[in-house]
């Protein structure tokens, strides 16, 4: 029904110019049920409009790609972060770091980047084993995340971390803290899918 309203308004000459009889929209939140504002809200336009209740917008209506009806698909056993709309999944069988990264990418995700305590807190209740995360660790202890960012904060590290050893970033299931691992070791891995349209 809403799509028909949008098409009707487009065919009747509704545009960015305020014509006689059209109410001026004065707030940032669009009322989707108001036909005079419907042309301003288009779920499926590729831009997630959080103020209008969209969690994502992947510019299509195809299910199974992480975003349907501008809501994130993140059914259990996946882990949904209601603040960022990110969806996390613990994936088995265990793989080495690079094949785990490739498997996440093949699913439209990436190895997880847990760069804040808030992000760690979201996934913590489900973590009970060592997992690969989306970072490589330099000999200097700097984490190089798969998105190109870096992190040096030592509060995330497990106790007794060896210094001067490079490797891939794992989450220690016992301490729920970061550790360096041999990239060839097979571990389960944590994938993270960000919402489309942001």
TORLO-685909 format. One record per atom (N, C-alpha, C): atom name; x, y, z. Coordinates in steps of 0.001 Angstrom, whole numbers, plus 500000, padded with zeros to 6 digits. Each point is the difference from the previous one (the first is absolute). Last residue first. Example, Ala and Ser with C-alpha at 12.3 -4.5 7.8 and 13.67 -1.06 7.14 Angstrom:
2
[N, [512850, 497750, 507080]]
[CA, [500820, 501190, 500060]]
[C, [499230, 501090, 500730]]
[N, [500290, 494280, 499930]]
[CA, [499110, 501190, 500000]]
[C, [500900, 501200, 500000]]
***
This chain:
198
[N, [524537, 502202, 505978]]
[CA, [500600, 501000, 500885]]
[C, [501314, 500470, 499445]]
[N, [497175, 496499, 497987]]
[CA, [499432, 501331, 499857]]
[C, [500566, 501058, 500907]]
[N, [499837, 494599, 501193]]
[CA, [500156, 500682, 498717]]
[C, [499415, 501402, 500079]]
[N, [502092, 497207, 504289]]
[CA, [498775, 500265, 499243]]
[C, [500291, 500765, 498709]]
[N, [503539, 496496, 502110]]
[CA, [499533, 501359, 500267]]
[C, [498737, 500241, 499182]]
[N, [502397, 495372, 501984]]
[CA, [499401, 500639, 498832]]
[C, [499468, 501357, 500422]]
[N, [503764, 496019, 501774]]
[CA, [499204, 501190, 500321]]
[C, [499469, 500586, 498695]]
[N, [502370, 495056, 502264]]
[CA, [499707, 500895, 498870]]
[C, [499107, 501127, 500485]]
[N, [503576, 496311, 502322]]
[CA, [498863, 500877, 500235]]
[C, [499855, 500949, 498812]]
[N, [502175, 494692, 500775]]
[CA, [500239, 501415, 499725]]
[C, [498704, 500782, 500157]]
[N, [502911, 495002, 501437]]
[CA, [498749, 500619, 499562]]
[C, [500268, 501499, 499805]]
[N, [504303, 497218, 499324]]
[CA, [499116, 500416, 501091]]
[C, [498625, 500340, 499414]]
[N, [505307, 497907, 498651]]
[CA, [498575, 499954, 499681]]
[C, [499192, 500326, 501261]]
[N, [505159, 501602, 498494]]
[CA, [499202, 499192, 500932]]
[C, [498531, 500063, 499604]]
[N, [503603, 502548, 497931]]
[CA, [499706, 498713, 499371]]
[C, [499153, 499094, 500901]]
[N, [501725, 504357, 501355]]
[CA, [498963, 500171, 498971]]
[C, [499598, 498686, 499327]]
[N, [501734, 500830, 505069]]
[CA, [500639, 499560, 498756]]
[C, [498904, 499978, 498931]]
[N, [499265, 503376, 504092]]
[CA, [500009, 498581, 499667]]
[C, [500764, 499747, 498724]]
[N, [498939, 503807, 504359]]
[CA, [500613, 499736, 498700]]
[C, [499995, 498508, 499765]]
[N, [496284, 502688, 503044]]
[CA, [501281, 499314, 500033]]
[C, [500512, 499858, 498572]]
[N, [495799, 502653, 503351]]
[CA, [500746, 499755, 498770]]
[C, [501268, 499219, 500274]]
[N, [495568, 499393, 503115]]
[CA, [500952, 501059, 499692]]
[C, [500764, 499607, 498737]]
[N, [497032, 497394, 503156]]
[CA, [499224, 500943, 499191]]
[C, [500822, 501242, 499710]]
[N, [501362, 495808, 502299]]
[CA, [500116, 501335, 500591]]
[C, [499103, 501035, 499336]]
[N, [499903, 495422, 498494]]
[CA, [500076, 499906, 501459]]
[C, [499990, 501372, 500647]]
[N, [500057, 499423, 495214]]
[CA, [498708, 499643, 500571]]
[C, [500005, 499906, 501511]]
[N, [502915, 503013, 496439]]
[CA, [500216, 498921, 500952]]
[C, [498683, 499713, 500706]]
[N, [500933, 502087, 495032]]
[CA, [499370, 500320, 501274]]
[C, [500157, 498780, 500885]]
[N, [503277, 501738, 495781]]
[CA, [498974, 499071, 500477]]
[C, [499405, 500555, 501275]]
[N, [503371, 501605, 495523]]
[CA, [499288, 500327, 501225]]
[C, [498907, 498977, 500296]]
[N, [504967, 499373, 497457]]
[CA, [498618, 500372, 499720]]
[C, [499260, 500152, 501319]]
[N, [505402, 500900, 499458]]
[CA, [499060, 498910, 499763]]
[C, [498628, 500533, 499645]]
[N, [505557, 501120, 502065]]
[CA, [498898, 500379, 499113]]
[C, [499071, 498806, 499824]]
[N, [503513, 501516, 504093]]
[CA, [499568, 498925, 499114]]
[C, [498823, 500489, 499162]]
[N, [502337, 502331, 503744]]
[CA, [500879, 499856, 498849]]
[C, [499607, 498899, 499036]]
[N, [498341, 499513, 505029]]
[CA, [500380, 501224, 499293]]
[C, [500875, 499654, 498807]]
[N, [495989, 497069, 502721]]
[CA, [501411, 500085, 499619]]
[C, [500274, 501292, 499236]]
[N, [496157, 499309, 503843]]
[CA, [500180, 500048, 498551]]
[C, [501483, 500081, 499680]]
[N, [497359, 499579, 504416]]
[CA, [501155, 499226, 499540]]
[C, [500131, 499949, 498482]]
[N, [495161, 501336, 501549]]
[CA, [501247, 500038, 500770]]
[C, [501066, 499120, 499348]]
[N, [496325, 502275, 496834]]
[CA, [500018, 498947, 501017]]
[C, [501311, 500106, 500783]]
[N, [497834, 504372, 497495]]
[CA, [500883, 498840, 499869]]
[C, [499858, 499022, 501154]]
[N, [497854, 504476, 499239]]
[CA, [499312, 498885, 499365]]
[C, [500810, 498702, 500015]]
[N, [501520, 504367, 501552]]
[CA, [498991, 499469, 500921]]
[C, [499261, 498798, 499433]]
[N, [503525, 502884, 497821]]
[CA, [500368, 498719, 500613]]
[C, [498921, 499395, 500904]]
[N, [500013, 503320, 495404]]
[CA, [499557, 499966, 501387]]
[C, [500298, 498644, 500653]]
[N, [500631, 501761, 495311]]
[CA, [501170, 499754, 500851]]
[C, [499633, 499811, 501460]]
[N, [498048, 499917, 494419]]
[CA, [499668, 500097, 501413]]
[C, [501221, 499620, 500829]]
[N, [498113, 501518, 494518]]
[CA, [500970, 499406, 500928]]
[C, [499543, 500214, 501431]]
[N, [497724, 499667, 494521]]
[CA, [500250, 500755, 501231]]
[C, [500997, 499249, 500887]]
[N, [498221, 498281, 495786]]
[CA, [501089, 500958, 499844]]
[C, [500285, 500826, 501238]]
[N, [496868, 496203, 499350]]
[CA, [499454, 501201, 499353]]
[C, [501050, 501092, 499822]]
[N, [500890, 495799, 502249]]
[CA, [499764, 499745, 498578]]
[C, [499388, 501197, 499275]]
[N, [503222, 500672, 504367]]
[CA, [498694, 499432, 499697]]
[C, [499810, 499862, 498494]]
[N, [504272, 500126, 503372]]
[CA, [499644, 500550, 498694]]
[C, [498701, 499312, 499570]]
[N, [502823, 500830, 504899]]
[CA, [499027, 499216, 499237]]
[C, [499681, 500764, 498719]]
[N, [504552, 500030, 503280]]
[CA, [498944, 500790, 499368]]
[C, [499103, 499063, 499190]]
[N, [504122, 498733, 502364]]
[CA, [498743, 499870, 500731]]
[C, [498856, 500810, 499428]]
[N, [504672, 499240, 498335]]
[CA, [499907, 501088, 500978]]
[C, [498701, 499963, 500801]]
[N, [500937, 497005, 496379]]
[CA, [500921, 499667, 501085]]
[C, [499967, 501057, 501102]]
[N, [495541, 499588, 497124]]
[CA, [501409, 500202, 499707]]
[C, [500855, 499615, 501197]]
[N, [495010, 498194, 498404]]
[CA, [500755, 500654, 501061]]
[C, [501459, 500103, 499583]]
[N, [494760, 499647, 497622]]
[CA, [501335, 499423, 500030]]
[C, [500803, 500828, 500990]]
[N, [494350, 499080, 499376]]
[CA, [501193, 500818, 500161]]
[C, [501267, 499184, 499889]]
[N, [494828, 498928, 500427]]
[CA, [500465, 500644, 498778]]
[C, [501181, 500923, 500179]]
[N, [498773, 495340, 502908]]
[CA, [499408, 501320, 499778]]
[C, [500670, 500624, 498779]]
[N, [499321, 494634, 502199]]
[CA, [500718, 500996, 499208]]
[C, [499183, 501276, 499914]]
[N, [499645, 496560, 504240]]
[CA, [499464, 500328, 498671]]
[C, [500945, 500946, 499283]]
[N, [499204, 496432, 504727]]
[CA, [500879, 500892, 499246]]
[C, [499438, 500166, 498590]]
[N, [496490, 498974, 503847]]
[CA, [501134, 499328, 499363]]
[C, [500868, 501026, 499307]]
[N, [495737, 500925, 501998]]
[CA, [500465, 498992, 500937]]
[C, [501189, 499211, 499452]]
[N, [496196, 504401, 499244]]
[CA, [501359, 499574, 499722]]
[C, [500488, 499030, 501066]]
[N, [495731, 502502, 499765]]
[CA, [499994, 498825, 499128]]
[C, [501393, 499439, 499747]]
[N, [499025, 504044, 502649]]
[CA, [499203, 498905, 500566]]
[C, [500037, 498708, 499175]]
[N, [502363, 504100, 498446]]
[CA, [500570, 499252, 501119]]
[C, [499128, 498854, 500510]]
[N, [499166, 503573, 496508]]
[CA, [500239, 498606, 499607]]
[C, [500450, 499113, 501163]]
[N, [499039, 504675, 500667]]
[CA, [498867, 499470, 499242]]
[C, [500195, 498515, 499703]]
[N, [503472, 502547, 502080]]
[CA, [498925, 499653, 500929]]
[C, [498792, 499393, 499279]]
[N, [503665, 501736, 497512]]
[CA, [500379, 498761, 500666]]
[C, [498883, 499530, 500930]]
[N, [499502, 504173, 497973]]
[CA, [499877, 498931, 499003]]
[C, [500324, 498645, 500625]]
[N, [500623, 503776, 502699]]
[CA, [498575, 499801, 499731]]
[C, [499780, 498874, 498998]]
[N, [504386, 501496, 500990]]
[CA, [499480, 499123, 501046]]
[C, [498510, 499733, 499801]]
[N, [503003, 501046, 495687]]
[CA, [499525, 500705, 501195]]
[C, [499505, 498978, 501023]]
[N, [501675, 498773, 495630]]
[CA, [500957, 501024, 500425]]
[C, [499539, 500807, 501212]]
[N, [499215, 495572, 496805]]
[CA, [499470, 500330, 501334]]
[C, [500944, 501020, 500631]]
[N, [498788, 497574, 495043]]
[CA, [500829, 501044, 500582]]
[C, [499340, 500402, 501312]]
[N, [499624, 495312, 496612]]
[CA, [499494, 501035, 500911]]
[C, [501088, 500936, 500496]]
[N, [499839, 497591, 495138]]
[CA, [500368, 499565, 501341]]
[C, [499703, 501161, 500932]]
[N, [496929, 500286, 496003]]
[CA, [501449, 500026, 500188]]
[C, [500300, 499334, 501332]]
[N, [495799, 499817, 495938]]
[CA, [500392, 500481, 501325]]
[C, [501521, 500155, 500030]]
[N, [497121, 497900, 496536]]
[CA, [499662, 501420, 500069]]
[C, [500348, 500635, 501331]]
[N, [500987, 495411, 498499]]
[CA, [498650, 500140, 500550]]
[C, [499579, 501472, 500130]]
[N, [504343, 498740, 498487]]
[CA, [499096, 499302, 499086]]
[C, [498544, 500102, 500457]]
[N, [503444, 501685, 502799]]
[CA, [499812, 500867, 498832]]
[C, [499016, 499364, 499018]]
[N, [501334, 497423, 503704]]
[CA, [499146, 501116, 500418]]
[C, [499678, 500894, 498809]]
[N, [503057, 496549, 499259]]
[CA, [498646, 499459, 500187]]
[C, [499027, 501088, 500445]]
[N, [504612, 501058, 499638]]
[CA, [499399, 499811, 498675]]
[C, [498564, 499486, 500103]]
[N, [502504, 500356, 503975]]
[CA, [499709, 501335, 499464]]
[C, [499297, 499886, 498648]]
[N, [501553, 496039, 501870]]
[CA, [498869, 500511, 500769]]
[C, [499582, 501371, 499509]]
[N, [503909, 498080, 498143]]
[CA, [498779, 499362, 499489]]
[C, [498744, 500415, 500776]]
[N, [504090, 501769, 501625]]
[CA, [499669, 500505, 498661]]
[C, [498803, 499275, 499383]]
[N, [501574, 498501, 504382]]
[CA, [499523, 501381, 499985]]
[C, [499576, 500465, 498610]]
[N, [499541, 494798, 500994]]
[CA, [501110, 500924, 500221]]
[C, [499473, 501423, 499779]]
[N, [496303, 496566, 501520]]
[CA, [500867, 500252, 498840]]
[C, [501196, 500823, 500454]]
[N, [495413, 496802, 502092]]
[CA, [501189, 500842, 500151]]
[C, [500795, 500097, 498694]]
[N, [494761, 499048, 499531]]
[CA, [501122, 499377, 500681]]
[C, [501190, 500946, 500060]]
[N, [496307, 502454, 501046]]
[CA, [500751, 498751, 500041]]
[C, [499834, 499364, 498620]]
[N, [499014, 505195, 502400]]
[CA, [499959, 499046, 498900]]
[C, [500941, 498829, 500265]]
[N, [497021, 504356, 502334]]
[CA, [501116, 499103, 500282]]
[C, [499898, 498862, 498987]]
[N, [498044, 505195, 499570]]
[CA, [499751, 498559, 499941]]
[C, [501285, 499249, 500312]]
[N, [497275, 505321, 500131]]
[CA, [501185, 499169, 500196]]
[C, [499605, 498530, 499939]]
[N, [498173, 505305, 498488]]
[CA, [499615, 498616, 500260]]
[C, [501270, 499160, 500044]]
[N, [498408, 505592, 500641]]
[CA, [500899, 498990, 499467]]
[C, [499501, 498624, 500420]]
[N, [498207, 504502, 501156]]
[CA, [499300, 499159, 499037]]
[C, [500925, 498981, 499334]]
[N, [500780, 503243, 503732]]
[CA, [500667, 500205, 498713]]
[C, [499296, 499283, 498858]]
[N, [498204, 499842, 504472]]
[CA, [500533, 501362, 499898]]
[C, [500611, 500280, 498638]]
[N, [498198, 495679, 501394]]
[CA, [498942, 500977, 499745]]
[C, [500491, 501437, 499894]]
[N, [502151, 495043, 498896]]
[CA, [500350, 501166, 500805]]
[C, [498971, 501093, 499709]]
[N, [499999, 494295, 499555]]
[CA, [499616, 501310, 499471]]
[C, [500404, 501097, 500976]]
[N, [501334, 494584, 498629]]
[CA, [499965, 500971, 501104]]
[C, [499747, 501379, 499404]]
[N, [498772, 494518, 498432]]
[CA, [500821, 501194, 499798]]
[C, [499773, 500981, 501150]]
[N, [497774, 495608, 499217]]
[CA, [500927, 500245, 501104]]
[C, [500925, 501195, 499783]]
[N, [495761, 501205, 498946]]
[CA, [500823, 499104, 500808]]
[C, [500382, 498767, 499185]]
[N, [498999, 504374, 497176]]
[CA, [499279, 499038, 500820]]
[C, [500966, 499152, 500827]]
[N, [499873, 504382, 496955]]
[CA, [501018, 499489, 500920]]
[C, [499330, 499054, 500990]]
[N, [499149, 503810, 495795]]
[CA, [499723, 498585, 500216]]
[C, [501117, 499459, 500890]]
[N, [498170, 505246, 499566]]
[CA, [501109, 499052, 499949]]
[C, [499480, 498596, 500251]]
[N, [497078, 503995, 497709]]
[CA, [500308, 499446, 501323]]
[C, [501093, 498955, 499825]]
[N, [497720, 502297, 496353]]
[CA, [500811, 500974, 500738]]
[C, [500187, 499606, 501468]]
[N, [497996, 497110, 496701]]
[CA, [499062, 501014, 500473]]
[C, [500672, 501037, 500878]]
[N, [503171, 496335, 499555]]
[CA, [498696, 499836, 499361]]
[C, [499054, 501028, 500593]]
[N, [505527, 498239, 499947]]
[CA, [499138, 501166, 500160]]
[C, [498713, 499775, 499221]]
[N, [503593, 496744, 500121]]
[CA, [500283, 500750, 501220]]
[C, [499086, 501173, 500271]]
[N, [499810, 496601, 496415]]
[CA, [501245, 500755, 499817]]
[C, [500297, 500907, 501181]]
[N, [496004, 497122, 499293]]
[CA, [501185, 499171, 500151]]
[C, [501310, 500738, 499819]]
[N, [495430, 501703, 497540]]
[CA, [500255, 499420, 501309]]
[C, [501283, 499185, 500003]]
[N, [498416, 504366, 496900]]
[CA, [500375, 498592, 499961]]
[C, [500285, 499521, 501416]]
[N, [498807, 504463, 497930]]
[CA, [499046, 499327, 500885]]
[C, [500246, 498498, 500022]]
[N, [503265, 504727, 499196]]
[CA, [499247, 498930, 499360]]
[C, [499042, 499393, 501014]]
[N, [503363, 503462, 500952]]
[CA, [499497, 500383, 498677]]
[C, [499351, 498842, 499254]]
[N, [501690, 500256, 504682]]
[CA, [500909, 499442, 499002]]
[C, [499519, 500210, 498567]]
[N, [499520, 501734, 505355]]
[CA, [499337, 500216, 498723]]
[C, [500962, 499572, 498909]]
[N, [498942, 499975, 505892]]
[CA, [500863, 499758, 498851]]
[C, [499218, 500391, 498748]]
[N, [498124, 500716, 504181]]
[CA, [501226, 499445, 500557]]
[C, [501028, 499768, 498903]]
[N, [495529, 503502, 500583]]
[CA, [500737, 499039, 499194]]
[C, [501252, 499548, 500748]]
[N, [496659, 503399, 501448]]
[CA, [499857, 498617, 500432]]
[C, [500727, 498972, 499170]]
[N, [500019, 504946, 499674]]
[CA, [498717, 499484, 499547]]
[C, [499841, 498510, 500285]]
[N, [503982, 502406, 501009]]
[CA, [498962, 500824, 500622]]
[C, [498603, 499521, 499621]]
[N, [503877, 498046, 497982]]
[CA, [499790, 499540, 501371]]
[C, [498891, 500783, 500696]]
[N, [501248, 498819, 494943]]
[CA, [499499, 501200, 500658]]
[C, [499596, 499615, 501417]]
[N, [503223, 498032, 495724]]
[CA, [499300, 499664, 501248]]
[C, [499652, 501289, 500728]]
[N, [500714, 499014, 494649]]
[CA, [500462, 500860, 501090]]
[C, [499191, 499652, 501251]]
[N, [499173, 497963, 495710]]
[CA, [501431, 499833, 500210]]
[C, [500577, 500863, 501102]]
[N, [495287, 499287, 498410]]
[CA, [500723, 501001, 499216]]
[C, [501507, 499937, 500202]]
[N, [496304, 497440, 502152]]
[CA, [500519, 499413, 498776]]
[C, [500742, 500995, 499134]]
[N, [496328, 501687, 503123]]
[CA, [500725, 498802, 500392]]
[C, [500414, 499318, 498712]]
[N, [498607, 505038, 500604]]
[CA, [500006, 498903, 499050]]
[C, [500856, 498868, 500537]]
[N, [497647, 505153, 501114]]
[CA, [500460, 498778, 500638]]
[C, [499913, 498872, 498995]]
[N, [498564, 504404, 498908]]
[CA, [501279, 500258, 500646]]
[C, [500590, 498754, 500674]]
[N, [495657, 500246, 497828]]
[CA, [501040, 500051, 498988]]
[C, [501385, 500228, 500613]]
[N, [496007, 500024, 502709]]
[CA, [500407, 498660, 499582]]
[C, [501132, 500031, 498973]]
[N, [497335, 503648, 502227]]
[CA, [501419, 499818, 500320]]
[C, [500551, 498696, 499443]]
[N, [495438, 501321, 499516]]
[CA, [500722, 501182, 499518]]
[C, [501490, 499900, 500283]]
[N, [496857, 496635, 501523]]
[CA, [500274, 499938, 498565]]
[C, [500733, 501215, 499452]]
[N, [500205, 497666, 504905]]
[CA, [499501, 501261, 499448]]
[C, [500315, 500017, 498506]]
[N, [501502, 496514, 502903]]
[CA, [498576, 499848, 499738]]
[C, [499364, 501267, 499442]]
[N, [504636, 499688, 501374]]
[CA, [499790, 499123, 498857]]
[C, [498526, 499851, 499640]]
[N, [502821, 504011, 502318]]
[CA, [498864, 499165, 500345]]
[C, [499661, 499156, 498779]]
[N, [504848, 502268, 501519]]
[CA, [498953, 499932, 498991]]
[C, [498917, 499059, 500478]]
[N, [503896, 503239, 502437]]
[CA, [499399, 498681, 499973]]
[C, [498822, 500015, 499046]]
[N, [502497, 503929, 501004]]
[CA, [500911, 499072, 499361]]
[C, [499414, 498602, 499866]]
[N, [496999, 504647, 499925]]
[CA, [500835, 499244, 500932]]
[C, [500879, 499025, 499229]]
[N, [496768, 502977, 497915]]
[CA, [500873, 500839, 500805]]
[C, [500851, 499225, 500989]]
[N, [496985, 499957, 495097]]
[CA, [500505, 499061, 500998]]
[C, [501049, 500747, 500814]]
[N, [495597, 501993, 497207]]
[CA, [501452, 500018, 500162]]
[C, [500388, 499020, 501104]]
[N, [495578, 499632, 496683]]
[CA, [500489, 500435, 501309]]
[C, [501521, 499947, 500045]]
[N, [496783, 500927, 495636]]
[CA, [500870, 498977, 500595]]
[C, [500497, 500509, 501348]]
[N, [497223, 502716, 497124]]
[CA, [499248, 498897, 500555]]
[C, [500853, 498905, 500623]]
[N, [502209, 503073, 496351]]
[CA, [498798, 500385, 500744]]
[C, [499270, 498748, 500470]]
[N, [505127, 499219, 499267]]
[CA, [498921, 500538, 499178]]
[C, [498819, 500370, 500888]]
[N, [505533, 499118, 500466]]
[CA, [498762, 500066, 500767]]
[C, [498945, 500698, 499153]]
[N, [504302, 497025, 498264]]
[CA, [499486, 501366, 500098]]
[C, [498660, 499967, 500727]]
[N, [502448, 496017, 498843]]
[CA, [500674, 500699, 501096]]
[C, [499495, 501423, 500191]]
[N, [496587, 496543, 497800]]
[CA, [501442, 500142, 499842]]
[C, [500568, 500773, 501177]]
[N, [495283, 497650, 497435]]
[CA, [500593, 500318, 501299]]
[C, [501513, 500041, 499837]]
[N, [496501, 498961, 496555]]
[CA, [500867, 501163, 499980]]
[C, [500575, 500390, 501347]]
[N, [497181, 496117, 498624]]
[CA, [499207, 501226, 500082]]
[C, [500871, 501237, 500146]]
[N, [501794, 495541, 499812]]
[CA, [499303, 500249, 498750]]
[C, [499197, 501297, 500026]]
[N, [502279, 498519, 503893]]
[CA, [500987, 500330, 498972]]
[C, [499309, 500334, 498684]]
[N, [497358, 498534, 503586]]
[CA, [500508, 501351, 500250]]
[C, [501011, 500409, 498946]]
[N, [498323, 495605, 499787]]
[CA, [498954, 500965, 499724]]
[C, [500506, 501424, 500192]]
[N, [502855, 496492, 501255]]
[CA, [499878, 500080, 498548]]
[C, [498957, 501043, 499621]]
[N, [500439, 499092, 504543]]
[CA, [501204, 500660, 499501]]
[C, [499923, 500172, 498497]]
[N, [496589, 497569, 502056]]
[CA, [499897, 501415, 500361]]
[C, [501195, 500759, 499448]]
[N, [500022, 495365, 499557]]
[CA, [499028, 500600, 499098]]
[C, [499849, 501488, 500272]]
[N, [502674, 497482, 502889]]
[CA, [500658, 500168, 498718]]
[C, [499058, 500650, 498992]]
[N, [498319, 498830, 504255]]
[CA, [500863, 501186, 500060]]
[C, [500711, 500236, 498681]]
[N, [497342, 496130, 500431]]
[CA, [499180, 501186, 500000]]
[C, [500866, 501253, 500000]]
***
